[in-house]
Amino acid sequence: MKGRGAMEGKNLRRRGAPASTLVKPLLLLATGVAAGLVVWRVLMLEPDVPGRVMTEQLSRHDRQALDGLLHQRSLRP
């Protein structure tokens, strides 16, 4: 039984989780954090660029209607 020693080394079960089960979730978490920080920085910290159109603006008609409603309720002089 000379070959038995070599076979025992190959049949030993590895204890603990494989490295990929630990690395992949951490990599996914780090990627999500990095993407979140980039989005947060762009939305919250970057100054407005001159000439950039605001995404939410009332049309002239909507502004007049809102002014009329606010004036009726005495919220705007």
PDB file as gemmi writes it, atoms N, CA and C in Angstrom:
CRYST1    1.000    1.000    1.000  90.00  90.00  90.00 P 1                      
ATOM      1  N   MET A   1       0.809  -1.189   0.000  1.00  0.00           N  
ATOM      2  CA  MET A   1       0.000   0.000   0.000  1.00  0.00           C  
ATOM      3  C   MET A   1       0.857   1.260   0.000  1.00  0.00           C  
ATOM      4  N   LYS A   2       1.720   1.338  -0.951  1.00  0.00           N  
ATOM      5  CA  LYS A   2       2.587   2.493  -1.053  1.00  0.00           C  
ATOM      6  C   LYS A   2       1.825   3.733  -1.514  1.00  0.00           C  
ATOM      7  N   GLY A   3       0.907   3.609  -2.441  1.00  0.00           N  
ATOM      8  CA  GLY A   3       0.200   4.746  -3.008  1.00  0.00           C  
ATOM      9  C   GLY A   3      -0.842   5.343  -2.087  1.00  0.00           C  
ATOM     10  N   ARG A   4      -1.101   4.703  -0.976  1.00  0.00           N  
ATOM     11  CA  ARG A   4      -2.152   5.178  -0.082  1.00  0.00           C  
ATOM     12  C   ARG A   4      -1.837   6.562   0.505  1.00  0.00           C  
ATOM     13  N   GLY A   5      -0.607   6.843   0.786  1.00  0.00           N  
ATOM     14  CA  GLY A   5      -0.231   8.137   1.351  1.00  0.00           C  
ATOM     15  C   GLY A   5      -0.532   9.283   0.396  1.00  0.00           C  
ATOM     16  N   ALA A   6      -0.324   9.077  -0.886  1.00  0.00           N  
ATOM     17  CA  ALA A   6      -0.605  10.101  -1.881  1.00  0.00           C  
ATOM     18  C   ALA A   6      -2.109  10.312  -2.026  1.00  0.00           C  
ATOM     19  N   MET A   7      -2.887   9.281  -1.936  1.00  0.00           N  
ATOM     20  CA  MET A   7      -4.343   9.378  -2.086  1.00  0.00           C  
ATOM     21  C   MET A   7      -4.979  10.064  -0.885  1.00  0.00           C  
ATOM     22  N   GLU A   8      -4.431   9.838   0.283  1.00  0.00           N  
ATOM     23  CA  GLU A   8      -5.001  10.452   1.480  1.00  0.00           C  
ATOM     24  C   GLU A   8      -4.935  11.978   1.397  1.00  0.00           C  
ATOM     25  N   GLY A   9      -3.879  12.502   0.834  1.00  0.00           N  
ATOM     26  CA  GLY A   9      -3.739  13.952   0.701  1.00  0.00           C  
ATOM     27  C   GLY A   9      -4.774  14.545  -0.245  1.00  0.00           C  
ATOM     28  N   LYS A  10      -5.160  13.815  -1.256  1.00  0.00           N  
ATOM     29  CA  LYS A  10      -6.128  14.317  -2.225  1.00  0.00           C  
ATOM     30  C   LYS A  10      -7.559  14.200  -1.720  1.00  0.00           C  
ATOM     31  N   ASN A  11      -7.814  13.233  -0.868  1.00  0.00           N  
ATOM     32  CA  ASN A  11      -9.175  12.999  -0.390  1.00  0.00           C  
ATOM     33  C   ASN A  11      -9.520  13.799   0.860  1.00  0.00           C  
ATOM     34  N   LEU A  12      -8.569  14.491   1.416  1.00  0.00           N  
ATOM     35  CA  LEU A  12      -8.862  15.280   2.607  1.00  0.00           C  
ATOM     36  C   LEU A  12      -9.849  16.396   2.258  1.00  0.00           C  
ATOM     37  N   ARG A  13     -10.819  16.569   3.101  1.00  0.00           N  
ATOM     38  CA  ARG A  13     -11.804  17.626   2.879  1.00  0.00           C  
ATOM     39  C   ARG A  13     -11.245  18.942   3.405  1.00  0.00           C  
ATOM     40  N   ARG A  14     -11.470  19.919   2.650  1.00  0.00           N  
ATOM     41  CA  ARG A  14     -11.010  21.243   3.041  1.00  0.00           C  
ATOM     42  C   ARG A  14     -12.019  21.845   4.006  1.00  0.00           C  
ATOM     43  N   ARG A  15     -11.554  22.376   5.084  1.00  0.00           N  
ATOM     44  CA  ARG A  15     -12.453  22.973   6.072  1.00  0.00           C  
ATOM     45  C   ARG A  15     -12.638  24.452   5.771  1.00  0.00           C  
ATOM     46  N   GLY A  16     -13.844  24.938   6.005  1.00  0.00           N  
ATOM     47  CA  GLY A  16     -14.145  26.342   5.754  1.00  0.00           C  
ATOM     48  C   GLY A  16     -14.737  26.538   4.374  1.00  0.00           C  
ATOM     49  N   ALA A  17     -15.182  27.725   4.140  1.00  0.00           N  
ATOM     50  CA  ALA A  17     -15.823  28.064   2.867  1.00  0.00           C  
ATOM     51  C   ALA A  17     -14.771  28.327   1.792  1.00  0.00           C  
ATOM     52  N   PRO A  18     -15.116  28.036   0.549  1.00  0.00           N  
ATOM     53  CA  PRO A  18     -14.185  28.374  -0.535  1.00  0.00           C  
ATOM     54  C   PRO A  18     -13.992  29.888  -0.613  1.00  0.00           C  
ATOM     55  N   ALA A  19     -12.863  30.281  -1.110  1.00  0.00           N  
ATOM     56  CA  ALA A  19     -12.526  31.709  -1.167  1.00  0.00           C  
ATOM     57  C   ALA A  19     -13.521  32.488  -2.014  1.00  0.00           C  
ATOM     58  N   SER A  20     -14.055  31.877  -3.073  1.00  0.00           N  
ATOM     59  CA  SER A  20     -14.973  32.614  -3.953  1.00  0.00           C  
ATOM     60  C   SER A  20     -16.270  32.982  -3.237  1.00  0.00           C  
ATOM     61  N   THR A  21     -16.711  32.178  -2.271  1.00  0.00           N  
ATOM     62  CA  THR A  21     -17.942  32.508  -1.558  1.00  0.00           C  
ATOM     63  C   THR A  21     -17.741  33.673  -0.603  1.00  0.00           C  
ATOM     64  N   LEU A  22     -16.521  33.967  -0.272  1.00  0.00           N  
ATOM     65  CA  LEU A  22     -16.246  35.113   0.592  1.00  0.00           C  
ATOM     66  C   LEU A  22     -15.898  36.358  -0.218  1.00  0.00           C  
ATOM     67  N   VAL A  23     -15.210  36.187  -1.320  1.00  0.00           N  
ATOM     68  CA  VAL A  23     -14.723  37.318  -2.106  1.00  0.00           C  
ATOM     69  C   VAL A  23     -15.839  37.949  -2.934  1.00  0.00           C  
ATOM     70  N   LYS A  24     -16.665  37.137  -3.576  1.00  0.00           N  
ATOM     71  CA  LYS A  24     -17.698  37.673  -4.470  1.00  0.00           C  
ATOM     72  C   LYS A  24     -18.688  38.600  -3.758  1.00  0.00           C  
ATOM     73  N   PRO A  25     -19.242  38.230  -2.600  1.00  0.00           N  
ATOM     74  CA  PRO A  25     -20.150  39.171  -1.921  1.00  0.00           C  
ATOM     75  C   PRO A  25     -19.458  40.454  -1.475  1.00  0.00           C  
ATOM     76  N   LEU A  26     -18.217  40.345  -1.034  1.00  0.00           N  
ATOM     77  CA  LEU A  26     -17.487  41.555  -0.632  1.00  0.00           C  
ATOM     78  C   LEU A  26     -17.206  42.452  -1.827  1.00  0.00           C  
ATOM     79  N   LEU A  27     -16.887  41.845  -2.959  1.00  0.00           N  
ATOM     80  CA  LEU A  27     -16.656  42.624  -4.174  1.00  0.00           C  
ATOM     81  C   LEU A  27     -17.953  43.300  -4.630  1.00  0.00           C  
ATOM     82  N   LEU A  28     -19.062  42.586  -4.549  1.00  0.00           N  
ATOM     83  CA  LEU A  28     -20.360  43.153  -4.912  1.00  0.00           C  
ATOM     84  C   LEU A  28     -20.726  44.301  -3.972  1.00  0.00           C  
ATOM     85  N   LEU A  29     -20.489  44.132  -2.702  1.00  0.00           N  
ATOM     86  CA  LEU A  29     -20.765  45.190  -1.726  1.00  0.00           C  
ATOM     87  C   LEU A  29     -19.893  46.418  -1.981  1.00  0.00           C  
ATOM     88  N   ALA A  30     -18.618  46.213  -2.232  1.00  0.00           N  
ATOM     89  CA  ALA A  30     -17.718  47.336  -2.491  1.00  0.00           C  
ATOM     90  C   ALA A  30     -18.106  48.073  -3.770  1.00  0.00           C  
ATOM     91  N   THR A  31     -18.517  47.328  -4.791  1.00  0.00           N  
ATOM     92  CA  THR A  31     -18.947  47.962  -6.035  1.00  0.00           C  
ATOM     93  C   THR A  31     -20.198  48.792  -5.821  1.00  0.00           C  
ATOM     94  N   GLY A  32     -21.142  48.266  -5.049  1.00  0.00           N  
ATOM     95  CA  GLY A  32     -22.369  49.008  -4.746  1.00  0.00           C  
ATOM     96  C   GLY A  32     -22.099  50.273  -3.948  1.00  0.00           C  
ATOM     97  N   VAL A  33     -21.205  50.193  -2.995  1.00  0.00           N  
ATOM     98  CA  VAL A  33     -20.846  51.365  -2.197  1.00  0.00           C  
ATOM     99  C   VAL A  33     -20.189  52.422  -3.076  1.00  0.00           C  
ATOM    100  N   ALA A  34     -19.287  51.992  -3.938  1.00  0.00           N  
ATOM    101  CA  ALA A  34     -18.606  52.946  -4.824  1.00  0.00           C  
ATOM    102  C   ALA A  34     -19.598  53.616  -5.768  1.00  0.00           C  
ATOM    103  N   ALA A  35     -20.513  52.841  -6.339  1.00  0.00           N  
ATOM    104  CA  ALA A  35     -21.518  53.423  -7.233  1.00  0.00           C  
ATOM    105  C   ALA A  35     -22.433  54.379  -6.472  1.00  0.00           C  
ATOM    106  N   GLY A  36     -22.816  54.020  -5.265  1.00  0.00           N  
ATOM    107  CA  GLY A  36     -23.649  54.892  -4.447  1.00  0.00           C  
ATOM    108  C   GLY A  36     -22.964  56.200  -4.115  1.00  0.00           C  
ATOM    109  N   LEU A  37     -21.679  56.134  -3.812  1.00  0.00           N  
ATOM    110  CA  LEU A  37     -20.936  57.360  -3.513  1.00  0.00           C  
ATOM    111  C   LEU A  37     -20.820  58.266  -4.737  1.00  0.00           C  
ATOM    112  N   VAL A  38     -20.625  57.675  -5.903  1.00  0.00           N  
ATOM    113  CA  VAL A  38     -20.542  58.482  -7.128  1.00  0.00           C  
ATOM    114  C   VAL A  38     -21.870  59.174  -7.400  1.00  0.00           C  
ATOM    115  N   VAL A  39     -22.967  58.426  -7.286  1.00  0.00           N  
ATOM    116  CA  VAL A  39     -24.290  59.016  -7.528  1.00  0.00           C  
ATOM    117  C   VAL A  39     -24.574  60.092  -6.495  1.00  0.00           C  
ATOM    118  N   TRP A  40     -24.263  59.839  -5.230  1.00  0.00           N  
ATOM    119  CA  TRP A  40     -24.508  60.821  -4.175  1.00  0.00           C  
ATOM    120  C   TRP A  40     -23.694  62.096  -4.419  1.00  0.00           C  
ATOM    121  N   ARG A  41     -22.453  61.914  -4.832  1.00  0.00           N  
ATOM    122  CA  ARG A  41     -21.612  63.086  -5.084  1.00  0.00           C  
ATOM    123  C   ARG A  41     -22.162  63.925  -6.230  1.00  0.00           C  
ATOM    124  N   VAL A  42     -22.573  63.265  -7.308  1.00  0.00           N  
ATOM    125  CA  VAL A  42     -23.095  63.989  -8.460  1.00  0.00           C  
ATOM    126  C   VAL A  42     -24.388  64.719  -8.093  1.00  0.00           C  
ATOM    127  N   LEU A  43     -25.260  64.054  -7.356  1.00  0.00           N  
ATOM    128  CA  LEU A  43     -26.563  64.656  -7.045  1.00  0.00           C  
ATOM    129  C   LEU A  43     -26.500  65.688  -5.928  1.00  0.00           C  
ATOM    130  N   MET A  44     -25.627  65.488  -4.952  1.00  0.00           N  
ATOM    131  CA  MET A  44     -25.653  66.339  -3.766  1.00  0.00           C  
ATOM    132  C   MET A  44     -24.520  67.350  -3.679  1.00  0.00           C  
ATOM    133  N   LEU A  45     -23.361  67.031  -4.165  1.00  0.00           N  
ATOM    134  CA  LEU A  45     -22.211  67.878  -3.910  1.00  0.00           C  
ATOM    135  C   LEU A  45     -21.731  68.686  -5.102  1.00  0.00           C  
ATOM    136  N   GLU A  46     -21.996  68.203  -6.298  1.00  0.00           N  
ATOM    137  CA  GLU A  46     -21.502  68.919  -7.470  1.00  0.00           C  
ATOM    138  C   GLU A  46     -22.261  70.235  -7.635  1.00  0.00           C  
ATOM    139  N   PRO A  47     -21.543  71.316  -7.864  1.00  0.00           N  
ATOM    140  CA  PRO A  47     -22.226  72.595  -8.081  1.00  0.00           C  
ATOM    141  C   PRO A  47     -22.961  72.583  -9.423  1.00  0.00           C  
ATOM    142  N   ASP A  48     -23.975  73.424  -9.518  1.00  0.00           N  
ATOM    143  CA  ASP A  48     -24.708  73.540 -10.772  1.00  0.00           C  
ATOM    144  C   ASP A  48     -23.793  74.077 -11.861  1.00  0.00           C  
ATOM    145  N   VAL A  49     -23.916  73.503 -13.005  1.00  0.00           N  
ATOM    146  CA  VAL A  49     -23.132  73.936 -14.157  1.00  0.00           C  
ATOM    147  C   VAL A  49     -23.896  75.072 -14.837  1.00  0.00           C  
ATOM    148  N   PRO A  50     -23.258  76.213 -15.077  1.00  0.00           N  
ATOM    149  CA  PRO A  50     -23.961  77.309 -15.749  1.00  0.00           C  
ATOM    150  C   PRO A  50     -24.432  76.876 -17.135  1.00  0.00           C  
ATOM    151  N   GLY A  51     -25.639  77.249 -17.458  1.00  0.00           N  
ATOM    152  CA  GLY A  51     -26.181  76.909 -18.758  1.00  0.00           C  
ATOM    153  C   GLY A  51     -26.893  75.572 -18.795  1.00  0.00           C  
ATOM    154  N   ARG A  52     -26.801  74.814 -17.715  1.00  0.00           N  
ATOM    155  CA  ARG A  52     -27.496  73.525 -17.668  1.00  0.00           C  
ATOM    156  C   ARG A  52     -28.961  73.771 -17.339  1.00  0.00           C  
ATOM    157  N   VAL A  53     -29.827  73.154 -18.062  1.00  0.00           N  
ATOM    158  CA  VAL A  53     -31.262  73.340 -17.867  1.00  0.00           C  
ATOM    159  C   VAL A  53     -31.698  72.522 -16.661  1.00  0.00           C  
ATOM    160  N   MET A  54     -32.469  73.140 -15.797  1.00  0.00           N  
ATOM    161  CA  MET A  54     -33.008  72.432 -14.644  1.00  0.00           C  
ATOM    162  C   MET A  54     -33.976  71.361 -15.134  1.00  0.00           C  
ATOM    163  N   THR A  55     -34.025  70.252 -14.457  1.00  0.00           N  
ATOM    164  CA  THR A  55     -34.862  69.152 -14.924  1.00  0.00           C  
ATOM    165  C   THR A  55     -36.329  69.368 -14.586  1.00  0.00           C  
ATOM    166  N   GLU A  56     -36.627  70.060 -13.497  1.00  0.00           N  
ATOM    167  CA  GLU A  56     -38.010  70.278 -13.115  1.00  0.00           C  
ATOM    168  C   GLU A  56     -38.305  71.776 -13.134  1.00  0.00           C  
ATOM    169  N   GLN A  57     -39.086  72.202 -14.093  1.00  0.00           N  
ATOM    170  CA  GLN A  57     -39.504  73.590 -14.172  1.00  0.00           C  
ATOM    171  C   GLN A  57     -40.973  73.618 -14.546  1.00  0.00           C  
ATOM    172  N   LEU A  58     -41.674  74.554 -13.970  1.00  0.00           N  
ATOM    173  CA  LEU A  58     -43.072  74.721 -14.326  1.00  0.00           C  
ATOM    174  C   LEU A  58     -43.174  75.522 -15.621  1.00  0.00           C  
ATOM    175  N   SER A  59     -44.143  75.150 -16.419  1.00  0.00           N  
ATOM    176  CA  SER A  59     -44.389  75.921 -17.632  1.00  0.00           C  
ATOM    177  C   SER A  59     -45.012  77.259 -17.233  1.00  0.00           C  
ATOM    178  N   ARG A  60     -45.064  78.180 -18.168  1.00  0.00           N  
ATOM    179  CA  ARG A  60     -45.636  79.497 -17.881  1.00  0.00           C  
ATOM    180  C   ARG A  60     -47.096  79.370 -17.444  1.00  0.00           C  
ATOM    181  N   HIS A  61     -47.851  78.517 -18.125  1.00  0.00           N  
ATOM    182  CA  HIS A  61     -49.263  78.330 -17.781  1.00  0.00           C  
ATOM    183  C   HIS A  61     -49.416  77.716 -16.383  1.00  0.00           C  
ATOM    184  N   ASP A  62     -48.595  76.713 -16.071  1.00  0.00           N  
ATOM    185  CA  ASP A  62     -48.662  76.089 -14.750  1.00  0.00           C  
ATOM    186  C   ASP A  62     -48.270  77.074 -13.658  1.00  0.00           C  
ATOM    187  N   ARG A  63     -47.273  77.915 -13.931  1.00  0.00           N  
ATOM    188  CA  ARG A  63     -46.856  78.925 -12.942  1.00  0.00           C  
ATOM    189  C   ARG A  63     -47.982  79.918 -12.676  1.00  0.00           C  
ATOM    190  N   GLN A  64     -48.679  80.344 -13.739  1.00  0.00           N  
ATOM    191  CA  GLN A  64     -49.808  81.272 -13.573  1.00  0.00           C  
ATOM    192  C   GLN A  64     -50.932  80.609 -12.775  1.00  0.00           C  
ATOM    193  N   ALA A  65     -51.221  79.358 -13.058  1.00  0.00           N  
ATOM    194  CA  ALA A  65     -52.267  78.648 -12.322  1.00  0.00           C  
ATOM    195  C   ALA A  65     -51.886  78.502 -10.850  1.00  0.00           C  
ATOM    196  N   LEU A  66     -50.632  78.174 -10.567  1.00  0.00           N  
ATOM    197  CA  LEU A  66     -50.181  78.039  -9.192  1.00  0.00           C  
ATOM    198  C   LEU A  66     -50.232  79.380  -8.469  1.00  0.00           C  
ATOM    199  N   ASP A  67     -49.787  80.445  -9.138  1.00  0.00           N  
ATOM    200  CA  ASP A  67     -49.858  81.779  -8.530  1.00  0.00           C  
ATOM    201  C   ASP A  67     -51.298  82.153  -8.213  1.00  0.00           C  
ATOM    202  N   GLY A  68     -52.231  81.825  -9.119  1.00  0.00           N  
ATOM    203  CA  GLY A  68     -53.641  82.116  -8.875  1.00  0.00           C  
ATOM    204  C   GLY A  68     -54.178  81.367  -7.664  1.00  0.00           C  
ATOM    205  N   LEU A  69     -53.836  80.084  -7.527  1.00  0.00           N  
ATOM    206  CA  LEU A  69     -54.275  79.309  -6.380  1.00  0.00           C  
ATOM    207  C   LEU A  69     -53.682  79.820  -5.070  1.00  0.00           C  
ATOM    208  N   LEU A  70     -52.405  80.131  -5.106  1.00  0.00           N  
ATOM    209  CA  LEU A  70     -51.760  80.650  -3.900  1.00  0.00           C  
ATOM    210  C   LEU A  70     -52.314  82.017  -3.515  1.00  0.00           C  
ATOM    211  N   HIS A  71     -52.630  82.824  -4.499  1.00  0.00           N  
ATOM    212  CA  HIS A  71     -53.198  84.144  -4.225  1.00  0.00           C  
ATOM    213  C   HIS A  71     -54.604  84.015  -3.615  1.00  0.00           C  
ATOM    214  N   GLN A  72     -55.394  83.059  -4.116  1.00  0.00           N  
ATOM    215  CA  GLN A  72     -56.725  82.824  -3.557  1.00  0.00           C  
ATOM    216  C   GLN A  72     -56.657  82.398  -2.099  1.00  0.00           C  
ATOM    217  N   ARG A  73     -55.673  81.657  -1.759  1.00  0.00           N  
ATOM    218  CA  ARG A  73     -55.541  81.176  -0.380  1.00  0.00           C  
ATOM    219  C   ARG A  73     -54.712  82.125   0.472  1.00  0.00           C  
ATOM    220  N   SER A  74     -54.393  83.245  -0.045  1.00  0.00           N  
ATOM    221  CA  SER A  74     -53.626  84.299   0.660  1.00  0.00           C  
ATOM    222  C   SER A  74     -52.244  83.801   1.095  1.00  0.00           C  
ATOM    223  N   LEU A  75     -51.652  82.937   0.322  1.00  0.00           N  
ATOM    224  CA  LEU A  75     -50.312  82.462   0.627  1.00  0.00           C  
ATOM    225  C   LEU A  75     -49.256  83.258  -0.121  1.00  0.00           C  
ATOM    226  N   ARG A  76     -49.675  83.974  -1.154  1.00  0.00           N  
ATOM    227  CA  ARG A  76     -48.740  84.770  -1.920  1.00  0.00           C  
ATOM    228  C   ARG A  76     -49.387  86.139  -2.145  1.00  0.00           C  
ATOM    229  N   PRO A  77     -48.652  87.211  -1.925  1.00  0.00           N  
ATOM    230  CA  PRO A  77     -49.247  88.563  -2.091  1.00  0.00           C  
ATOM    231  C   PRO A  77     -49.551  88.879  -3.531  1.00  0.00           C  
TER     232      PRO A  77                                                      
END                                                                             
